[in-house]
Amino acid sequence: MLDDIKLLLKVSFPTITIIFLTFLNLFVSKNYFDFGQLFVFQAIFFWLLYTPSLLPIYIILISGIVQDIIFLTPIGTTGLVFLLLIFLFEKYNKLFLEPSFFELTYVFIALFIIGSIIFWGINSLISLEFILININFFYKILLNVLVFPIIYFFLHILLKKLNLEKKF
Amino acid sequence: MQIGGLSSFLNFKIRNKKTLTSSFSFVFYIMLSIFFIIIDTQNIIKSDIIRSKTINVILHTKELVTSNIPEVNFIKFSFNSKEDLIFENKYLREELKKSDLYKLKSEKLEIENDILRKELALLPPIIENYILVKVTADTQTQYKKTIIVNAGNNMNIKKGDAALTSKGLIGSVIDVYDTYSRILLITDINSKIPVRIGEKNVKAIISGNNSDKVDILYLKDNVNLEESDLVYTSGDGGYFNSGIPIGNLAKENNYVFVEPFNDLSEIQYISVYINQFKNF
């Protein structure tokens, strides 16, 4: 029974980290620590790399919907951006077999910028006017890029500690 | 680094090559998210109910977690020295004296204001009901300028109620949940407020543009406006009481805009004015 619970917790660990990042974003999103709606993509990116089998697409879609509910954007927009980024990521994933951490950082930066632009495009399309891109747009990208190695580092430790990579 | 070593952290192998996008379900989820966007933007379903329930659950969880985190300031406070306490006591006594003076002054101004309102045949509302609320979540993004506060249906807050601080108006309530409500800030692109400007009482409508500056719309061509003129609500349309200050007029080259009195990124406490102009 206890082993079953442990296994269940292990299997759902990527989902737990996504929920944690959603709350963290809500806690810290004030003034200069405004990571924006795509902050959760940090965890999605990491788990897609190591254990994609533990991260079902519906979880990604639901996490996007939760972000939309919190930030009052049309339901489905963040989920759609996440799905499009996953599609792009998997195209990239086929090209490189053993990317280094630095290569991955470049990929994350590229994907995050693309995601922010897609998100801006969808929002502009929905509101039927070009929403002005201001300094906050670039600041959020910069902030997420700066935080990426820290989150990656902690998730990597947890991944090794829980042996998720080997078992699943 | 103990686990795996630095080399494994920087240079690893991707073991699991199973792709998420290889199945038809991926296309299905893409279509599903587009479907959600359409039904939400076209108001085919009432997403308010889903939003309300979800926000209640999320924010209650957040409150539960924050209430269980030990407060660092409280621990720090318990180590205050006697000198600090004496100094603080002295300072607070002075502040109390000052506030008494301000109270007297404000009472005098209130009486004067009542007399002037009666002269204008604009009797003040019978019940002036403010609720002091705390900002629970700052949900401002580049696309939406909203915040969530910790009072909703439980405190009789209604859609359209004005939200303000001692400095002036910050926005209006757009969504009311059970114990929370969402406030649309004056800087949001969807915020349109009828105002009057300066001593000349020039009528206009202000509109946010998702930046710190607020645009002025529908101004007559030959109106001369002075920089730093006060902008306040006109009460037209029946959503806000008249005379709530919003900001000062500012000019940059030929661009005229309103600079709000409140720094909307640093708001912590807000008064929600639940006595509606339309009821009086």
Interface residues (C-beta under 8 A of the other chain):
Chain A: F23 L26 F27 S29 K30 N31 D34 G36 Q37 L48 L49 Y50 T51 P52 S53 L55 I57 Y58 L61 G64 I65 V66 I69 I70 F71 L72 T73 P74 I75 G76 T77 G79 L80 L83 L84 I86 F87 E90 N93 L97 E98 P99 S100 F101 F102 W120 I122 N123 I126 S127 I131 L132 I133 N134 N136 F137 K140 F153 H156 I157 K160 K161 E165 F168
Chain B: M1 I3 G4 S8 F9 L10 N11 F12 K13 I14 R15 N16 K18 T19 L20 T21 S22 S25 F26 Y29 I30 L32 S33 I34 F35 F36 I37 D40 T41 S47 I50 R51 T54 I55 I58 T61 K62 V65 T66 A137 D138 T139 Q140 T141 Q142 Y143 K144 T146 D175 R182 I189 N209 N210 S211 S265 E266
